[in-house]
């Protein structure tokens, strides 16, 4: 075979391959526009130089709350990226609080550690991150908490803080704090408050508490919600007492509110489809309320960590009527920024159909998916501001397509999500590995 013929055959073969892989013109223009707008990331690990996050700082601007999502609930790179972003926002943008999708009382314990060094963070996480929150009991989050403590040792007059914005466990610390405040500043109310809280203060582990609560009859759960709501109403109606400060009153009321949120969160009829859906909306709203309360009370800028779905402006799941991100936008306006995170391939921890925790690994994304498009934008990990990309890219990203949205259980069907309608910014990581669990969830 002559060299000329070999060249011609190669050109024909190349042309046929390219022709088979050719994209529709609109998608090709969208990819080119995204490539022009994407900023490469040096790494997803928290150590080292942070200059590659400067574009992210410009995208965030003066926002007071940044919600940073994750497409799986247990992948190393998503967790370390949150640590890295926290470092940047604290050191360069004046952020001083990290909010996690965990109980308010858990946040109070971890906040005490990062502020004062009191307690063992590994033990606190083992005690608190149980049942629905067991996915946070990882080496990655332990490193993040220890970094917060180390930062505060170096900056004692300007500390970073930790908050939990969720409701599933109201630890004994909350009841003790509320009753201690009442005993000191409103002693006449103490008998009534004690009676309302009688039998509600947890005496078991967090995991047992959550399981046992769900096993209570609905009427009993609703009676508990009524009692905690009455305690909150009673305390909130009191003006600032002599000898107290407005701030101490506000924290006491918020702790009572968190107790009431837990009881109310369990008072839905989870066997009723409509009530179950209402419970999901209630949860996202209270999480938004707690973050907004913290930001207003402390004046601190907050990095909020949650699943993509919770930080999103739109729901992609019929079980959820409205998401935390939409509630935060309603409460804070442009002071809230939503950041999604996606991936091309890799692994994560999740509970299988039998309830056992396993490592699941996914290959490259399906051709018609959001991730398939994002994975082709550039070979390095990157971030992009979806608000400022050109119209050709924005139009493509405003169309719902199959998108991975993996929570604590797997398999989870792809959701139809339009990134540019759901988030302001997206981080795309090409490859994931599983998070390092300190204790395997059961």
N, C-alpha and C positions, 0 to 999 in steps of 0.2 A: 504494500500500500504506500502510495507516494505521500510525501510530507504535506503537499497541498491538500490532498484528499483528507488527511487526518485533521488538518486545521479546519477544513470546511465542516467535517462531521462534528468536531468539537463545538464550532459556532452554532450549528443546528441544535445540538444537544443542549447547549447553554441557553439558547433562545427558547427552547421548549420548556426548560425548567423555570426560567424567569417568567415565561408566559403563564405557567401554571401557578406561580406564586404571586402574580401581579395583583395589586390591591385595587379596589374601586377608587376612582380619583378622589372622592370626598374623604376616604379614610387615609389615603396617601397624604393629602394636604393636612389633615389633622395630625398625623404623625410628625410631619415636618415642622408644623407649628409647635407641637409639644417639645420636640427636640431643641428648638430655639429657646424655649422658655424654661427648660429643666436645668436645675443646678446639681452638679454631681456631689455626692457625699464621700468623704474620705473613709469613713467607717461607721458602723452602728455601735461600736463599743464606746463606753463612757470615758476612757482615758485619752489623754493627749490633746493635741491642738484642736480648737473648736472653730477656727476661722471659716471652715466650710459651711458653718451654720449662720454666718452673717446675713446671707440672703433671707434665711428664715426669720431673723430678727426684724428685717425690713418688712417682711410680709405680716408679721404679728403687729407691728406698729405699737400703738399705745394701748392695746387691748388689756383688760384687767383679768380676764379668765381665758385660758387657752385649753380647749378640750382635745386631748391627743388619744386617738383610737388605736385599735389593733384588730386585725382580721381573724386572729385566733386568740384564745385565752391563755395559751401556754407555750409560747415560742421564745427562745432565748433572745433573738435579735429584736423582737418587738419590745421586750422588757428592758434590754440594755439601751435601746434607742431612747426610751423614755428617761432613763437615768442620764443619758448624754444631753438630751434636750433640757432636762431640769438643770443640769450643771450650767448650760449656756444661759438659760433664762435667769437663773439666780445671779450668775457672775456678770452678765452683760445687759440684762433688761430689768433688773430690780425686782424680779419675782421672789416671793418669800414664803410660799405655801405649796405643798403637794397634796392633792386630794385623790383618794383612791376609792374605788367601788367596794367599800367595806363598811362595817357598822360604825356609827358615830362613837360608841364607847371604845371600840378598838382604836380608832383614831386618837381618842383622848389618852390612852395608854402609850401609844407610840409617840405622840406629841410630847408627853412627859419625858420619855427617853431622849428624844432628839434635843430637847431644850436643856435638860438637867443631867442626863447621863444615868438617871435612876432606872434600875432594872436591866435585864439581859434581853437584848432585842430578839435573839433566837428563841428564847423561852416565851416572850410575849407573842411572837408570831406563831409558835406552836400552840399556845393557849387560844389565840384568837382566830387564826386562819384555819377554821374547820368547816366541814360540810360544804355549803355553797361557796365559801371563801377559801377553801383549801388550795386552790390553784395559785394563790398569792404566796404560799409558803415555799419560796424558792431561794436559791442562792443569789439570784439576780436582785430580788427585792431586798434581801438581807444586805447586800452590798449597797443598794441605794439608801437604805435607812442608816447604815453606818456612815456613808458619805455625809448625810445630813447632819449627823452628830459631830463628825469631824469638822464640818464647816462651822458649826456653832461654837465649838471650842476655840476656833480662830476668830470668830466674830460674835462674842457674847452679848454685845449691845445691839446687834441687828440679826437676830436668829431667823432661820428658816423653820417652818412649822409643818405639822402633819395633820391632816384631817381625813376622817372617813365620812362619806356622805350618804351611806345606805342605812337600812333599817333592820336587817334580819336578826340581829342580836342586840339586846339592851343589857349591857353588863352591869354587875352590882355597883360598879363605881358611879354610875349615873344616879341610882337611887340614893346612895350614900351622899353624893354631892348635893342633891336637891334637899334632902332632909337635914343635912348639916346647915345649909343656908337658912332653911326655915327655922330650925332650932335657935340659931343665933339671931336672926333678924325679924322673924315673925312667929315667936313661940306660941302665940294663941292659936295659930293654924296647925301646929304640929300634930295634935291628936287626930284631926280630920285628915291631914295628908298621910299620916301613918296608916290610918284605917283604909284609905283608898289604895295604898300600895301594898297592903298586907297580902302576903303569899305570892307576890309577883317578882320579887327580887330573886334572880337566879341563884341556885344552890348547886348546880351541876356544871359540867363542862359546856363550852359554847355549842359544840356539835350536838350533844345530847339535848340541850335546851331547844335548839332549832327543830330537831326531829320530834321531841315531845310536844312542842307547841302545836305543830301541825296535826298531831294526833288527838288533840282536845276536841270535844264537840263544838260545832259552830256556835251554839248558844253561849257556851262558856267563853269562847274567844271574843264574841261580841260584848259580853258583859265586862271582860277585862279591858276592852277598848273603851267602853263607856266610863269605867273607873279612871283610867289614865287620862282620858280627855277631861273629866271633871277636875282632876288634880291640876292639869295644865291651865284650865280656865280659872281656877281658884287662885293659883299663883300669879298668873299673868294680869289679873285684875288688881293686884296690889301695887301701890305706888312705891317709889324708892323709899325704904325705911330709914329712919334716923340711924346714923352710924354705918350705913352701907353706901356703896357707890352705884351709879347707874349701870356701870359696866358689870359689877358683880350680880346685880339683879338680872341683867340681860343674859348672862351665862347660865344662871340658875333656870331661867325660863326656857332657854334653848335646850338644856339638859332634860327638862321636863317634857319639852316638845319631842325630843328624840325618843323618850320612853313611850309617849303617846303614839308616835309614828310606828314604832314596832308593833304595838298592840293593834292599831288600825290596819297595818299591813297584813296581819294574820286574820283579820275579821271578815274577809271576803269568803264567799262560797266558791271554792275552787273547783267544785264539780259542775258549776253553772257556767256555761260558755261566756255569757255576757258579763257576769261578775268577775270571771277570771281576766277578761280583757280590761275591765275597769281597774283591777288590781295592778295590772302592768302600767297603765297610765298613771295611777296613783304613785307607784314606785318612782317612775322617772321624774314626776313633778316634785316629790319630796327631796330627791337627790339634787335637783336644780335649786330648790329653795334653800337647802342646807349650804350649798356652795355659795349662793348669792348672799346668804346671811353672813357667812364667814367673811366674804370679801368686804361687805359693807361695815361689819363690826370692827374688823382689824385694819381695814384699808390696804391689805396685802393683795398683790397680784397672785393668782392661783394657776398652777398647772394641774389640770384635771385628767386623771388616767381612767379610761373605761374602754369598753368595746366600741368598735366603729359605730355600731347601731345606736349606742347610748349618746355619743357625742354628736350624732348626725342631726340635721335639720328635718329629715323626712323619715318616716317609717317604711320599711320594706317587708314587714311581717304583719299579717292581719291580726295577730294576737296583741300587737302593740298599737294603741290608738294615737300615741304621740310620744316623741322622744325627748330625753333630757336636753339635747342640743336645741331643740325648738323652744323648750321652756326657758332655757338660758338666754336665747336670743330675745325672747319676749321680755324677760326681766332686765337684761343688760344692754340690749340693742347692739350697736357695733363694738361694744366693749367685750363681746364674746366672739371668739374665733374658733371654728371647728376644723380639726386636722384629722384626716383619715390616713390609714396605713394599709398597704396591700403587698402581695408577694407573688413571685412567679412559681417557685416550687419549694419543697422542703417539708419539714416535720414539725409536729406539735403533740402535746399530751391532751388526751380527751377521754371521757368515759364512753365505752362502747355500749351496744344494746343490752349487754348483760350487766351493765353497771361497773365493770372493771376498767381501771385506767390503763391505757395503752399508748404507745407512740404510734401515730399515724403519719404516713408519708405520702405526699401528693406530687405527681410529676408536673410537667408543663401544663398551663391552663388551656381550657377548651378554646377553639378558634373564634367562637362567637362571643367570648367573655370580655369583661372589662380588663381583667388581668392580662389577657393575651395582647391587648392593645398596649397597656402600660409597660409590659415586659419588653416590647420592641422599640420603645422610645430611645433608650440608650443602654449600653452594656453595663455601665456602673449603676449602683444604687443612686437615687436622686430624689429631689423634692421639687414640687412645682406649685405655683399659685394659680389655682383654677379660675380666679376672678380676673386675671390679667392676660390669660392666653388669648390668642387671636380668635376671631369668630369661627373659623373653620374647625379649630380644636374644641372650642366651647360648645358648638352645636353637637359634635359627636359625643362629648362628655355629658351633655344634658339629656341624652337618650338612655332610658333604662335598659340594661343588659344583664345577663347572668353574672353574678359577682359572689365571691366567697364571703361568707359571713358565719364563721365557725365559733360556737360558744364552748360550753363545758362538755357537750355531748357530740358524738359523731357516730354515724354519718349525719350531716346536716345539708339539706338541699341548697343549691345556689339560690340567692335572692336576686330579684331584678332591681338593680340600683343604678341611678344616674349620678355619677360622682360629683359633677358640677352643681347639682341641685342639693346634694347632701352635705358637702364639705366646702371649705374655702381653700384648703391646702391639702396636698396628698404627699406622703412619703411612699416611695415604692422600693422595696427590697427584693432583690432577685432570688435569694435563697435563705431558707430558715432552717434552724435546728431546734430540737425540743428544749424547753426550759428545764433547769436542773431542780427537780422537786426535792425538798428536804424531807417531806413525808408524803407517801403516795396517798392521794385521796381515796376514800372508800365510801 
